[in-house]
Amino acid sequence: MRHGSIPGARGRVRPLTLFGDAALREPCRDVTGFGPDLAALVEDLFATMYAAGGVGLAANQIGVPLRVFVYDCPDDEDVRHLGHVVNPRLAEADGVVVRGPEGCLSLPGLEAGIERYDHAVVEGRTVTGEPVTVHGTGFFARCLQHECDHLAGRVYADRLTGWRGRRLARQLDRAPWRR
């Protein structure tokens, strides 16, 4: 029998904020109140992430400009990492730079090869205000860096230059959800 609750089980699925919405470009505000409203937001983030088939989701991706993200993401050894971070700070991003496929729930159906470090450390708080440090390697390190970018008002497309950037721009122009 499973002990504890399943993340997102009490949450509601919210509409995703899509690329082009100004909410994705604004740096998010720090969370100052740790209580039931924050707990409900985290539940909604998990529910929305699972419904959309993602491995991470930042609060501004559902239109809430607060520094919170959730994740349920494997690393390169297929170890599952599950949790959330409130007021995250990317404390370390180092190691080997790897170009790998990256997508985003706010740019549905699109993907590009993005360079990211293969090691990341994020420091922040839990939903109850306790300090937390999350270490990630491989794909999970990519996820942590991606979600921290969101909270700073950046999307992975901002990291593209040259022909990769032009190719993604063409794909964005043709994306049915941009109409």
MIZAVO-875527 format. One record per residue (C-alpha): residue number from 1; residue in three letters; x, y, z. Coordinates in Angstrom, 2 decimals, padded with zeros to 5 digits, m for minus. Example, Ala and Ser with C-alpha at 12.3 -4.5 7.8 and 13.67 -1.06 7.14 Angstrom:
+-----+------+---------+---------+---------+
: pos : code :    east :   north :      up :
+-----+------+---------+---------+---------+
:   1 :  Ala :  012.30 : m004.50 :  007.80 :
:   2 :  Ser :  013.67 : m001.06 :  007.14 :
+-----+------+---------+---------+---------+
***
This chain:
+-----+------+---------+---------+---------+
: pos : code :    east :   north :      up :
+-----+------+---------+---------+---------+
:   1 :  Met :  000.00 :  000.00 :  000.00 :
:   2 :  Arg :  001.26 :  003.46 : m000.86 :
:   3 :  His :  001.86 :  005.90 :  002.00 :
:   4 :  Gly :  001.37 :  009.62 :  001.47 :
:   5 :  Ser : m000.51 :  011.39 : m001.24 :
:   6 :  Ile :  000.12 :  011.32 : m004.96 :
:   7 :  Pro :  001.34 :  014.75 : m006.14 :
:   8 :  Gly : m001.37 :  016.54 : m008.07 :
:   9 :  Ala : m004.16 :  014.19 : m006.98 :
:  10 :  Arg : m005.95 :  017.07 : m005.24 :
:  11 :  Gly : m004.97 :  019.66 : m007.85 :
:  12 :  Arg : m006.86 :  020.98 : m010.81 :
:  13 :  Val : m005.56 :  021.09 : m014.34 :
:  14 :  Arg : m005.09 :  024.67 : m015.46 :
:  15 :  Pro : m004.66 :  026.05 : m018.98 :
:  16 :  Leu : m001.07 :  026.32 : m020.13 :
:  17 :  Thr :  000.45 :  029.68 : m021.00 :
:  18 :  Leu :  001.76 :  029.40 : m024.56 :
:  19 :  Phe :  004.76 :  030.97 : m026.25 :
:  20 :  Gly :  003.98 :  034.54 : m027.22 :
:  21 :  Asp :  002.16 :  035.32 : m023.96 :
:  22 :  Ala :  003.89 :  038.13 : m022.02 :
:  23 :  Ala :  003.63 :  036.08 : m018.79 :
:  24 :  Leu :  006.48 :  033.88 : m020.01 :
:  25 :  Arg :  008.77 :  036.88 : m020.49 :
:  26 :  Glu :  008.42 :  038.50 : m017.06 :
:  27 :  Pro :  010.72 :  037.45 : m014.23 :
:  28 :  Cys :  008.62 :  035.88 : m011.48 :
:  29 :  Arg :  008.26 :  037.24 : m007.93 :
:  30 :  Asp :  009.53 :  035.48 : m004.83 :
:  31 :  Val :  006.97 :  033.61 : m002.78 :
:  32 :  Thr :  006.46 :  035.30 :  000.61 :
:  33 :  Gly :  003.53 :  033.30 :  002.02 :
:  34 :  Phe :  003.94 :  029.62 :  002.82 :
:  35 :  Gly :  000.46 :  028.31 :  003.45 :
:  36 :  Pro : m002.56 :  026.60 :  001.91 :
:  37 :  Asp : m002.61 :  028.81 : m001.21 :
:  38 :  Leu :  000.96 :  027.81 : m002.06 :
:  39 :  Ala :  000.21 :  024.14 : m001.36 :
:  40 :  Ala : m002.79 :  024.35 : m003.72 :
:  41 :  Leu : m000.63 :  025.98 : m006.42 :
:  42 :  Val :  001.92 :  023.15 : m006.17 :
:  43 :  Glu : m000.89 :  020.58 : m006.44 :
:  44 :  Asp : m002.26 :  022.39 : m009.52 :
:  45 :  Leu :  001.22 :  022.48 : m011.07 :
:  46 :  Phe :  001.61 :  018.73 : m010.65 :
:  47 :  Ala : m001.90 :  018.03 : m011.99 :
:  48 :  Thr : m001.30 :  020.26 : m015.03 :
:  49 :  Met :  002.16 :  018.83 : m015.71 :
:  50 :  Tyr :  000.87 :  015.25 : m015.60 :
:  51 :  Ala : m002.15 :  016.06 : m017.77 :
:  52 :  Ala :  000.13 :  017.63 : m020.40 :
:  53 :  Gly :  002.70 :  014.81 : m020.27 :
:  54 :  Gly :  005.60 :  016.95 : m019.05 :
:  55 :  Val :  008.53 :  016.35 : m016.73 :
:  56 :  Gly :  008.63 :  019.86 : m015.22 :
:  57 :  Leu :  006.40 :  022.91 : m014.97 :
:  58 :  Ala :  006.98 :  026.46 : m013.72 :
:  59 :  Ala :  004.22 :  028.57 : m012.19 :
:  60 :  Asn :  004.31 :  031.20 : m014.93 :
:  61 :  Gln :  003.44 :  028.45 : m017.41 :
:  62 :  Ile : m000.04 :  028.48 : m015.86 :
:  63 :  Gly : m000.12 :  032.26 : m015.59 :
:  64 :  Val :  001.05 :  032.60 : m011.97 :
:  65 :  Pro :  004.09 :  034.94 : m011.72 :
:  66 :  Leu :  005.63 :  033.26 : m008.66 :
:  67 :  Arg :  008.99 :  031.51 : m008.32 :
:  68 :  Val :  007.79 :  027.90 : m008.01 :
:  69 :  Phe :  008.31 :  024.82 : m010.14 :
:  70 :  Val :  007.55 :  021.12 : m009.93 :
:  71 :  Tyr :  009.26 :  018.14 : m011.53 :
:  72 :  Asp :  008.87 :  014.42 : m012.08 :
:  73 :  Cys :  011.89 :  013.71 : m014.22 :
:  74 :  Pro :  014.35 :  010.86 : m014.78 :
:  75 :  Asp :  018.07 :  011.35 : m014.97 :
:  76 :  Asp :  020.28 :  009.60 : m017.53 :
:  77 :  Glu :  020.38 :  006.44 : m015.37 :
:  78 :  Asp :  016.55 :  006.38 : m015.37 :
:  79 :  Val :  016.35 :  007.29 : m011.68 :
:  80 :  Arg :  013.11 :  009.17 : m011.03 :
:  81 :  His :  013.31 :  012.58 : m009.34 :
:  82 :  Leu :  010.04 :  013.96 : m007.95 :
:  83 :  Gly :  009.50 :  017.23 : m006.13 :
:  84 :  His :  009.04 :  020.96 : m006.15 :
:  85 :  Val :  011.14 :  024.04 : m005.35 :
:  86 :  Val :  009.88 :  027.39 : m004.09 :
:  87 :  Asn :  012.08 :  030.46 : m004.69 :
:  88 :  Pro :  014.71 :  028.37 : m006.50 :
:  89 :  Arg :  018.19 :  029.63 : m007.19 :
:  90 :  Leu :  020.46 :  027.86 : m009.66 :
:  91 :  Ala :  023.45 :  027.51 : m007.33 :
:  92 :  Glu :  025.60 :  025.48 : m009.73 :
:  93 :  Ala :  025.51 :  024.59 : m013.41 :
:  94 :  Asp :  028.73 :  022.96 : m014.44 :
:  95 :  Gly :  030.37 :  019.91 : m015.90 :
:  96 :  Val :  030.26 :  018.99 : m019.55 :
:  97 :  Val :  028.12 :  021.06 : m021.92 :
:  98 :  Val :  025.82 :  018.72 : m023.83 :
:  99 :  Arg :  023.56 :  019.58 : m026.76 :
: 100 :  Gly :  020.36 :  017.61 : m026.40 :
: 101 :  Pro :  016.73 :  017.70 : m027.47 :
: 102 :  Glu :  014.59 :  020.01 : m025.41 :
: 103 :  Gly :  010.91 :  020.71 : m025.59 :
: 104 :  Cys :  008.50 :  022.75 : m023.52 :
: 105 :  Leu :  004.83 :  022.51 : m022.61 :
: 106 :  Ser :  004.51 :  026.20 : m023.56 :
: 107 :  Leu :  005.77 :  025.39 : m027.09 :
: 108 :  Pro :  003.76 :  022.19 : m027.70 :
: 109 :  Gly :  004.97 :  019.83 : m030.36 :
: 110 :  Leu :  008.29 :  021.63 : m030.90 :
: 111 :  Glu :  011.81 :  020.66 : m029.92 :
: 112 :  Ala :  015.36 :  021.84 : m030.56 :
: 113 :  Gly :  018.91 :  020.87 : m029.68 :
: 114 :  Ile :  019.89 :  023.07 : m026.72 :
: 115 :  Glu :  023.24 :  023.24 : m024.95 :
: 116 :  Arg :  023.04 :  022.72 : m021.19 :
: 117 :  Tyr :  025.44 :  021.67 : m018.47 :
: 118 :  Asp :  025.15 :  018.03 : m017.39 :
: 119 :  His :  025.19 :  018.92 : m013.68 :
: 120 :  Ala :  023.01 :  021.40 : m011.80 :
: 121 :  Val :  022.25 :  022.26 : m008.19 :
: 122 :  Val :  019.16 :  024.23 : m007.23 :
: 123 :  Glu :  018.60 :  025.66 : m003.77 :
: 124 :  Gly :  015.27 :  026.90 : m002.47 :
: 125 :  Arg :  012.43 :  026.07 : m000.13 :
: 126 :  Thr :  009.71 :  023.45 :  000.13 :
: 127 :  Val :  006.02 :  024.30 :  000.20 :
: 128 :  Thr :  006.28 :  024.46 :  004.00 :
: 129 :  Gly :  009.27 :  026.82 :  003.91 :
: 130 :  Glu :  011.98 :  024.27 :  004.75 :
: 131 :  Pro :  015.32 :  024.66 :  002.93 :
: 132 :  Val :  015.89 :  022.22 :  000.08 :
: 133 :  Thr :  018.82 :  021.49 : m002.22 :
: 134 :  Val :  018.24 :  019.49 : m005.41 :
: 135 :  His :  021.16 :  017.92 : m007.31 :
: 136 :  Gly :  020.65 :  016.87 : m010.91 :
: 137 :  Thr :  022.72 :  015.17 : m013.57 :
: 138 :  Gly :  022.06 :  014.47 : m017.23 :
: 139 :  Phe :  018.46 :  014.94 : m018.35 :
: 140 :  Phe :  017.36 :  015.94 : m014.85 :
: 141 :  Ala :  020.05 :  018.69 : m014.77 :
: 142 :  Arg :  018.61 :  019.92 : m018.09 :
: 143 :  Cys :  015.12 :  020.01 : m016.52 :
: 144 :  Leu :  016.31 :  022.02 : m013.50 :
: 145 :  Gln :  018.06 :  024.59 : m015.71 :
: 146 :  His :  015.02 :  024.79 : m018.02 :
: 147 :  Glu :  012.60 :  025.50 : m015.15 :
: 148 :  Cys :  014.92 :  028.09 : m013.57 :
: 149 :  Asp :  015.06 :  029.82 : m016.98 :
: 150 :  His :  011.25 :  030.00 : m017.03 :
: 151 :  Leu :  011.13 :  031.76 : m013.67 :
: 152 :  Ala :  013.64 :  034.32 : m014.97 :
: 153 :  Gly :  011.39 :  035.08 : m017.96 :
: 154 :  Arg :  013.28 :  032.98 : m020.52 :
: 155 :  Val :  012.30 :  030.04 : m022.72 :
: 156 :  Tyr :  014.60 :  027.54 : m024.39 :
: 157 :  Ala :  014.10 :  029.25 : m027.76 :
: 158 :  Asp :  016.08 :  032.21 : m026.38 :
: 159 :  Arg :  019.17 :  029.99 : m026.24 :
: 160 :  Leu :  019.09 :  029.22 : m029.96 :
: 161 :  Thr :  021.18 :  031.07 : m032.52 :
: 162 :  Gly :  022.06 :  030.55 : m036.16 :
: 163 :  Trp :  020.26 :  027.98 : m038.23 :
: 164 :  Arg :  018.73 :  026.26 : m035.17 :
: 165 :  Gly :  017.12 :  029.53 : m034.12 :
: 166 :  Arg :  015.85 :  030.21 : m037.64 :
: 167 :  Arg :  014.45 :  026.70 : m037.95 :
: 168 :  Leu :  012.56 :  026.98 : m034.66 :
: 169 :  Ala :  011.25 :  030.44 : m035.68 :
: 170 :  Arg :  009.83 :  028.91 : m038.88 :
: 171 :  Gln :  008.24 :  026.09 : m036.88 :
: 172 :  Leu :  006.72 :  028.62 : m034.48 :
: 173 :  Asp :  005.26 :  030.57 : m037.40 :
: 174 :  Arg :  003.53 :  027.38 : m038.62 :
: 175 :  Ala :  002.43 :  026.08 : m035.20 :
: 176 :  Pro : m001.37 :  025.59 : m035.17 :
: 177 :  Trp : m001.65 :  026.80 : m031.56 :
: 178 :  Arg : m000.18 :  030.22 : m032.56 :
: 179 :  Arg : m003.20 :  031.09 : m034.69 :
+-----+------+---------+---------+---------+
***
